Amino acid sequence: MISSSDSPERPAVGAGAIRFRARGLLLAQSIALLGMIGVTWRVWFPDATDDPQEGLPYPAVPLWNALTGVDLRVDWIVTALTLLLLTCLLISVSRDSLERFTGWSCAGACLGLLVLVILNQHRFVPWTYQSLLLFVSYLVLPRETWLRAARWLVVSIYLFSAVSKFDYQFVMTTGRLMFVTGAEMIGLDTSDWSEGSLRLAVLALPLLEFCIGVGLAFRWTRLVAMVAALGMHLSLLLILGPWGLKNAESVLIWNLLFLAQLVLLYWPVKNAPVGGAQESVPGRGGAEAVYVGWVLFFFLVPVLEKFNYADHWPAWGLYSPRCSRCRLWIADWKVNALPGAARKYVGEKSRSREGVLREFDLQSWSEDALNLPVYPQDRFQLGVIRYLLEKQDLDRAFQIDIESASNWLTGKRSVVSLTSLRDLEEFRTPFLLNDRPRN
């Protein structure tokens, strides 16, 4: 049984050190979250353009079908209030005299984030989920216990992120690209490597990540694991940054956040004066029970994803392209009728099926419109496709391929194809949550 005396805890002692770590972690998370919302602002302040010929706004897909009629201007109001509360949280954490407002600001920011995620699943990116977990647990746990829970959260992220990468798709696509890019940066030529050697080299990446997660879970290996994790995130900043694969700015900010979290949670800190307001916490037994519940939750959600009861991103499936997905093919004769904003996402690669079909790139559309990858779930992507088909009048001029998550060993997927809006309406979706866009 997990208890508050288990590892991965107690790298420092004393109330002053605990308070220093807790304030630092809350500050780092809040600053990073504001930064990541800032660079992805279009998903938080959605475009309400009604005329599809004037542009191609990316649709919002709510968690529940009953919310498809909610006006997009509601998102603007909720986002503005959430940003205000996050700013108040920053100020209250930074000043001892305002510390009594920290809990209220944190609770309000949590509520705002939750509402925004409910209104659009695309906002449930890993860093939003991580922020919600940390903020909510901060509200219900004493500082020291919260830091212990935060360390278990970090361990779970590394472990399940690594497990998701022991997969054919990662080895053959994303992982290979990251490894080759990193190798080129240090002058290592992999062009003459055998296929087997290259695959083993790519698998070393998740193996390192898994070892970091295990190492952080035990006191006697924690320092080595922390140094390895710092090196990994610095390498990722180089590989994914402007000198390498040029990933979205939010990815880089999130890696910077991990650097700060590792230092705040695991670096040895000398004791310091307590200062500031003293916290009022629940009794030891109550805090212990809540703590155990949170830690179990951290590890339960990624396991549920394996049974299709949780999404890919909240299960820490990071850079693992094995997730379920939808692909949209548009009839070649209909492409020229699309507005220019849509035509640029139609690929040159074609295939024949009662004519020529050309794939519409949902990923590039998402990256251009929102500075975010498309949400990696077939349910959400089907909602995006519904929006495009209805707005552009594409009935019987398309094909949708709904692809399952790939087999981890072979990379193969099962596929269901739909070719008309009637097929789409009659399709009995297996989804527990909504797959329809907001109007």
Order of alpha helices (4+ residues) and beta strands (2+ residues): alpha-alpha-alpha-alpha-alpha-alpha-alpha-alpha-alpha-alpha-alpha-alpha-beta-alpha-alpha-beta-beta-alpha-alpha-beta-beta-alpha
